[in-house]
Amino acid sequence: MKIKKWIVWIVSLYSISSLSAIEFPKDHSFHENFGLEWCYFVGNLSGEKGQELGYELSFFRARLSGKEEIFPVHFAISDISNQKHYTAQTIERKIGGLAAYNDLLIRSGDYKIEILGESEFKITARPRGEQISLELRLTANKKEILLHGDKGYSIKSNLDKNIYSYYYSIPRLQTKGFLKIGERKLEVTAGTSWMDHEWSFPVKENEKNSDAKKSLASEDNSWDWICLNLDDGSDLMVFNFRKSKSDSPETFGTLRSPKGEIIHFQSSKEIKLQPQNSIWKSLETNKRYPMKWKISSSDLILDIETRFPEQEFVGTITTGNSYWEGAVKATGFLKGKPVKAKGYLELKGY
């Protein structure tokens, strides 16, 4: 799930438009007939000298009115070894060729996704005037593509079935390349990236979308989202969704075993993602974020903690909102056997 003040799931203004099927690599790119979309990558990586590193590279597309589109990008590197977090961001339009997308490419300013195959990408971030950059090659087997919900049709609320997205992940992209922080070039020798891609809000032809723009600015909804690669080979995605500040969270998720067996969790009766008593307060935004979490289901219990607290993204100059997104680790049990995990946590609406 991705974020930001104007980026929401609420799409009750229109009847649901169905996709016959999700096709790869075609659907790795943006979808012009939908009003809201994001494609992003997060990863836990190791440098050649043993450095622990995390990163986020998030590409957004929003249709504001008519066919007008904007393309924000959020980019962050977490230097886990030194507990430092660096960010950069941009927002572009197609005017002047500053942003573009087709079946092989998504580009916004100095940021680019090259779609090389069904499970192969090259991602580049070289923001001018900033102290961070990256160039990474990401590869996985086709079987790594994980469709959430009903063959990729992912309901976000059992209270309102019009809140949905088309949603898939690629949880274990083998990652090679480099990150740069200032003058330090950090070669990536090991690690995996997690790709998430979601699109929602089907746009009717000739619809001006004035009400859509209003809904995109809503501050009412919020969510907690986590992805985890378990050391037994399992992959887990869980999120809480709150339609408004007064609503209790609704919880959904997907667990895939090393053998490819998939469980789709459809409610908080089946799986829970709960904050624990550990709060970090941002000095920049004054927001208070839970830093420890617990996931529990009939076969699973995991205790999650952040690698370090200062991983907030202040996106006020591009999307008008701030959120917490950073590297985490977990320990616990799956079907009675001990497991460890690494992943990423996102907290929106605090």
N, C-alpha and C positions, 0 to 999 in steps of 0.2 A: 504494500500500500504506500502511496506517496502522498504528498503533503500539501502544504501551503495554503495561505488564507483564501485564495480564490479557487483552490483545487479541491473539489468535494465530490462526493458520490451522488448527491441528491439529483435525480433525474426524473421526477414524477410528472414533469410537464408533458411528456410524450409517451405514447405506447411503446412497449419494448420492441425493438427491431432485432430480429434473429439473424445470426450468421449460420449458414448451412454447415460450415466446418471451419476450423482454424487450420491454415495451410502454411507450411514452412518451406523455404525461407521467406515467402511473400509477406506473411503477417508479422515478421520482425520489424518492418518499417511502420511509419505512421499511417493512420486511416483518415482520409480527408472527410468522410461522411459522418464522423463522430466529433462531438464538441470538446471532448476532454481526454487527454492521453498522457501517459508517461512511460518511459523505457529507461531503466536504470540498473546500475551495477554497483555492488558492494563487495568487498573482499578482505580476507585476512591473509597477509602475505609475509614471506621471510626474505630478508636481504642476504647478500653474499657473506656478510660478516655477522650474521645471526640476528640482525635487527628485526623486530616485530613491527609490522606496518599494517594499517588499515586504510581503506579509501572508499569514497562514495562519488559516483559520477551519474548525475540524474538529468535526463533530457525530458522536457515537458512541451506539450503542444496544447494550446487552448484556442478555440474558435470563438471570437468575441461577438461579431455581428456579421451577418451575411457570410462572406467567404474570408473575412479578415482573420488572420491567425497570428499568434505570438509564440515565441519559442524560448522560454527561460531555460537556463542550465545551472545546476548547483554542483560544485566540485569541492571535495574536501580530502585531505590526507591526515590520518591520525598516526603520529609518530609514537607508537605505544611504548617503545623502550624508554623514551624521554618524556612521555606524557605531555605531548604538545599536539595541538590541533590547528590546522591551517585551512582556510577556505578561500574560494573565489567564486564568482557568479557573473552571469550575463543575461540579458534578455534582448532578443533580436526579432526582426520581421523579414519577410521575403524581399522587401523593397531593397533595391541595390544589390541583390544577391547575397545579403548577409545571412540568410538562412535558407535551407532547402531540404527536401527529402524525396527519395524515389525508392525503388525496390532494392537498391544496393547501398543506400546511404541515408544517414540523418546527420545534418550539420547545422550548427548555430554558432556564428562567430568563430571563435578559435577552438571549438569543440566538435568532435566528429565521431560517429559510429560507422564503420565500414562493415557491411553484412557480407561475409565471405562464403557462407554456406548455411546448412540447416542448424548447425551448432558451432559456428566458427565466426569470430568477430575480431576486428582490430579497433580499439578505442584510443582516442588521442585527445589530450587536453593541454593546450599550450597558450594559456591566457597571457596576453601581453601586459607587462607592467606588474605581474604578480610573481610571488616567490616560489610557486609550486607548479609542477607540470607532470604529465605521465604519458607513456605510450605502452600499451599492453596488447598482447595477442592472447585470445581466449579460445579454447577448444574443448569440446566434449563430444561424447557419443550421442547419436540421435536419440537413444533411449533415455537420455538425461532430461529431455524436455518433459515437464510435469504440468499437466492441465489441472487447474483447480475447479472445484464445484462440479457441475454436470458437463463434462467434456469441454471445460473452459468457460462455461457460463456460471459466473460466481455471484450468488446473492450475498449482499452485505447485511441485510436485516430481514428477519422473519416477520417483523411488524409491518414492513413496507417492501413488497417484492419488486417495486420499481427502483429500488436502490441496488444496483448491480454493476458489474463490469465483465468484460471478457478478460480473462486473467490466466497467465501461465508463467512458469519460472523455469530457469535452467540452473539447478542448484550447485553443480560441481564443474564449473568451467576451469580447466587447468590454465594457469596464468603465468606468462613469462613476459619480460620486458623491463621497464625501469620506471621509477618515480624520481622526481627531483624536488628537493627542498633547499631553496637558496642555491648555493654552489655545490651541494651534495647530490651526486647522482647515485641512486641506490638501485643496483641491479636486483631484479626479482629472481630468486633461485627456486622458490617453492611457494605453494599456496593455491587457494581456490577462490573463485569469484562466484557470486550468486547474481543472476539476472532476473529481474522482475519486469513484466510488461503488462500494462492494463489499458483498456480503452472503454469509454462509456459515453452516454449521452448522445444517442443517435439524432442527427439533425435532419429535419424535414427539408426537402428542396424548397428554396425561396423563403425559408423561415429566417426572419431577421434576428431572432435570438435575444431580444431585449430582456425578456424574463430570465433567460439562461444566464446572461451576464450577472443579473442580480443574485441568482442562486450560487454562482461561482464565488461570490464575495461573502458567502455566509460564514459566520464564525460559530454557528451552533454545533456543527458536528465535530467529532474528534475520534481518534483511534490510537491504539497501541499495536505495534506490529513487530514480529520477530521472525528471523530465519536462522536455522541452525543446521550445521553439518555435524552429525554425530560420528564418533570415532569407530562405530561398528558398521558404518556405511549407510546408515539411515539419514534421511533428510526430513526436516520439519519446518512448516510455516504455520504460525498461529497469529490471529489478530482479534482484538476487541474493537467493536464499533459502537459509537454512541451517536444517535441521530440528533440529540440535543443535550445540553448540559444537565438537564433534569432526568434523562433516561439512564437506566442501568445498562451496563455494557452487554452486547451480544457477542458471543465468541464463536469463531469458525477456524478451521485449520485443515491441513493436509499432512499426512505422515506417509512416507514411502520407505519400505524396508529395503535392505541390500538386495533382496531377491526380486524387487519390483512390485511387491504387494502394496496396494494403496488403500489408506483409510481416509475418508473425508468426514471431518467433524462438522456437524451442522448446528450445534447449539452449545451453550455453556453447561448443559447437562452431560455432555459428552467430553468436553475438555475445558479447562480453566486456565487463564493467564492472569495472575493476581500480583499486585505490587506488595512489597514487604516494607518493613519500617526502616527505610534508608532513603533520605531525601537530600538532594543537592539543589541549592539555590543559585541561579545564574546571577552574577554581579552585573551583567550587561542588560538583561531583560527583566530581572527579578522573578522569572518563572521558576517554579519548584517541580523538579522531576524525580520520580522514584528511580533509584539506582540498583535496586535488587528486586527480582521477580521470581515467581514460582509457577511452573507449568505442571498440571496434574490431570491425568485421565486414568481409566481403569488399569492400563498397562504401563503407564509412564509417570515418572515424577522427576522434575529437573529444577535445580536451584541455579538461578542466573544472576550474574553480577557483571557490571560494566568494567572494562579494562582500566578506565580512568574517567572521572566525571566530566571534564571540560571538553565535551564533544557536541556542543550546541551549534546549530547553524542559524545565523541571523540573516534571514533573507529579505529584509525590509526593502532593499533597493530593487529587487526583481519581482518578488511575489507578495510582498507586504506582510510576511509572517515569519516567525521563528519557531524552530522545533529542535528536538534532540535526536541525533542519529549518530550511533557510534558502535564500535567493536565491543563484543561481550564474550564471555565464556560461561560454560555451564557444566555441572556435574549432577549425577543422579542415577536412576535405574530405569531400564526398559525391559519389560517382561522379567523382572527380577535380577537382571544382569547389570553390573555397573557400567556406566557410559560417561564419556566426557564429550564436550562439543565446543565449537567456535561458531560465531555468527555475528549478526548485526541486529540492533534494536532501534525502532523509531517511535517517538512519542510526539503526537500532534494534538494540540488543543489545551495545553496546560497553562 
